[in-house]
């Protein structure tokens, strides 16, 4: 998926609040948390459950994944937005507003 931009706080830092963001993922009709998946631990060769970061979500419209919004792991407290710009950017603007932030398109 193509990187589109990021959701940041209007006055950044301190950035977006992770707790509010993860709460919104659970309530928003177009966001679905990344599911855990089963795999093999490469060191022990035993079964292992890989859990995604709680701030990572698929953007879903009519049951089809059209993008992702993922928590930046670089300590910037922002959300990276990827996917089909025609479908995802309107949702990114809405999410940013809900979180008291702004969506910035980046190329």
C-alpha positions as YAML, in Angstrom:
chain: A
units: angstrom
residues:
- id: 1
  name: UNK
  ca: [0.00, 0.00, 0.00]
- id: 2
  name: UNK
  ca: [1.14, 3.51, -0.71]
- id: 3
  name: UNK
  ca: [2.14, 5.81, 2.15]
- id: 4
  name: UNK
  ca: [-0.23, 8.79, 2.15]
- id: 5
  name: UNK
  ca: [0.58, 10.86, 5.21]
- id: 6
  name: UNK
  ca: [0.27, 11.00, 8.98]
- id: 7
  name: UNK
  ca: [-2.12, 12.02, 11.71]
- id: 8
  name: UNK
  ca: [-0.42, 14.27, 14.25]
- id: 9
  name: UNK
  ca: [-1.47, 16.54, 17.05]
- id: 10
  name: UNK
  ca: [-2.10, 20.13, 15.97]
- id: 11
  name: UNK
  ca: [0.64, 21.25, 18.34]
- id: 12
  name: UNK
  ca: [3.20, 18.48, 17.95]
- id: 13
  name: UNK
  ca: [4.74, 17.31, 20.34]
- id: 14
  name: UNK
  ca: [3.26, 15.78, 22.46]
- id: 15
  name: UNK
  ca: [1.48, 14.05, 19.58]
- id: 16
  name: UNK
  ca: [-1.58, 11.83, 19.52]
- id: 17
  name: UNK
  ca: [-2.54, 10.00, 22.71]
- id: 18
  name: UNK
  ca: [-2.10, 6.24, 22.18]
- id: 19
  name: UNK
  ca: [-4.85, 5.35, 24.67]
- id: 20
  name: UNK
  ca: [-7.43, 7.52, 22.89]
- id: 21
  name: UNK
  ca: [-6.31, 6.13, 19.52]
- id: 22
  name: UNK
  ca: [-6.64, 2.46, 20.57]
- id: 23
  name: UNK
  ca: [-10.05, 3.23, 22.09]
- id: 24
  name: UNK
  ca: [-11.17, 4.82, 18.81]
- id: 25
  name: UNK
  ca: [-10.04, 1.75, 16.84]
- id: 26
  name: UNK
  ca: [-12.51, -0.35, 18.82]
- id: 27
  name: UNK
  ca: [-15.42, 2.04, 18.18]
- id: 28
  name: UNK
  ca: [-14.90, 3.38, 14.64]
- id: 29
  name: UNK
  ca: [-16.98, 1.64, 11.92]
- id: 30
  name: UNK
  ca: [-14.12, 1.66, 9.38]
- id: 31
  name: UNK
  ca: [-11.26, 0.56, 11.65]
- id: 32
  name: UNK
  ca: [-10.41, -3.03, 12.56]
- id: 33
  name: UNK
  ca: [-7.51, -3.90, 14.85]
- id: 34
  name: UNK
  ca: [-4.84, -6.14, 13.36]
- id: 35
  name: UNK
  ca: [-5.60, -9.67, 14.56]
- id: 36
  name: UNK
  ca: [-3.15, -11.91, 16.36]
- id: 37
  name: UNK
  ca: [-1.76, -14.69, 14.22]
- id: 38
  name: UNK
  ca: [-0.26, -18.06, 14.95]
- id: 39
  name: UNK
  ca: [3.25, -18.85, 13.82]
- id: 40
  name: UNK
  ca: [6.43, -20.65, 14.73]
- id: 41
  name: UNK
  ca: [9.01, -19.19, 17.09]
- id: 42
  name: UNK
  ca: [12.21, -19.22, 15.00]
- id: 43
  name: UNK
  ca: [14.36, -19.93, 18.07]
- id: 44
  name: UNK
  ca: [12.40, -22.65, 19.85]
- id: 45
  name: UNK
  ca: [10.51, -23.95, 16.79]
- id: 46
  name: UNK
  ca: [7.44, -24.08, 19.03]
- id: 47
  name: UNK
  ca: [4.03, -22.54, 18.35]
- id: 48
  name: UNK
  ca: [3.87, -18.83, 19.01]
- id: 49
  name: UNK
  ca: [1.13, -16.21, 18.92]
- id: 50
  name: UNK
  ca: [2.27, -13.00, 17.23]
- id: 51
  name: UNK
  ca: [0.33, -10.00, 18.52]
- id: 52
  name: UNK
  ca: [0.17, -6.77, 16.56]
- id: 53
  name: UNK
  ca: [0.72, -3.40, 18.20]
- id: 54
  name: UNK
  ca: [-2.61, -2.20, 19.69]
- id: 55
  name: UNK
  ca: [-2.27, 1.04, 17.70]
- id: 56
  name: UNK
  ca: [-2.38, -0.72, 14.31]
- id: 57
  name: UNK
  ca: [-5.63, -0.93, 12.35]
- id: 58
  name: UNK
  ca: [-6.94, -1.92, 8.94]
- id: 59
  name: UNK
  ca: [-9.18, 0.63, 7.19]
- id: 60
  name: UNK
  ca: [-12.18, -1.34, 5.95]
- id: 61
  name: UNK
  ca: [-15.06, -0.16, 3.73]
- id: 62
  name: UNK
  ca: [-17.91, -2.55, 2.90]
- id: 63
  name: UNK
  ca: [-15.84, -5.48, 4.16]
- id: 64
  name: UNK
  ca: [-12.84, -4.67, 1.94]
- id: 65
  name: UNK
  ca: [-9.48, -3.54, 3.32]
- id: 66
  name: UNK
  ca: [-8.56, -0.28, 1.58]
- id: 67
  name: UNK
  ca: [-5.70, 0.87, 3.80]
- id: 68
  name: UNK
  ca: [-4.03, 0.88, 7.18]
- id: 69
  name: UNK
  ca: [-3.41, 3.29, 10.03]
- id: 70
  name: UNK
  ca: [-0.43, 2.27, 12.12]
- id: 71
  name: UNK
  ca: [1.16, 3.72, 15.23]
- id: 72
  name: UNK
  ca: [4.61, 5.13, 14.43]
- id: 73
  name: UNK
  ca: [7.24, 3.23, 16.40]
- id: 74
  name: UNK
  ca: [9.78, 6.08, 16.29]
- id: 75
  name: UNK
  ca: [8.46, 7.84, 19.41]
- id: 76
  name: UNK
  ca: [6.73, 10.65, 17.50]
- id: 77
  name: UNK
  ca: [3.21, 9.75, 18.75]
- id: 78
  name: UNK
  ca: [1.66, 9.89, 15.30]
- id: 79
  name: UNK
  ca: [-0.28, 7.54, 13.07]
- id: 80
  name: UNK
  ca: [0.98, 6.58, 9.61]
- id: 81
  name: UNK
  ca: [-1.74, 6.39, 6.96]
- id: 82
  name: UNK
  ca: [-1.45, 4.05, 3.95]
- id: 83
  name: UNK
  ca: [-3.78, 2.91, 1.20]
- id: 84
  name: UNK
  ca: [-6.05, 4.12, -1.56]
- id: 85
  name: UNK
  ca: [-6.07, 7.92, -1.21]
- id: 86
  name: UNK
  ca: [-9.58, 8.27, -2.67]
- id: 87
  name: UNK
  ca: [-11.01, 6.10, 0.09]
- id: 88
  name: UNK
  ca: [-8.67, 6.44, 3.06]
- id: 89
  name: UNK
  ca: [-7.95, 10.16, 3.28]
- id: 90
  name: UNK
  ca: [-11.51, 11.17, 4.21]
- id: 91
  name: UNK
  ca: [-11.43, 8.64, 7.04]
- id: 92
  name: UNK
  ca: [-7.98, 9.91, 8.12]
- id: 93
  name: UNK
  ca: [-9.32, 13.47, 8.33]
- id: 94
  name: UNK
  ca: [-12.27, 12.23, 10.41]
- id: 95
  name: UNK
  ca: [-10.02, 10.19, 12.73]
- id: 96
  name: UNK
  ca: [-7.64, 13.12, 13.17]
- id: 97
  name: UNK
  ca: [-10.55, 15.38, 14.14]
- id: 98
  name: UNK
  ca: [-11.82, 12.80, 16.67]
- id: 99
  name: UNK
  ca: [-8.36, 12.71, 18.25]
- id: 100
  name: UNK
  ca: [-7.91, 16.48, 18.32]
- id: 101
  name: UNK
  ca: [-5.23, 16.32, 15.66]
- id: 102
  name: UNK
  ca: [-4.75, 16.95, 11.97]
- id: 103
  name: UNK
  ca: [-4.07, 14.79, 8.93]
- id: 104
  name: UNK
  ca: [-1.03, 15.87, 6.92]
- id: 105
  name: UNK
  ca: [-0.58, 14.50, 3.44]
- id: 106
  name: UNK
  ca: [3.04, 13.63, 2.70]
- id: 107
  name: UNK
  ca: [4.63, 12.45, -0.52]
...
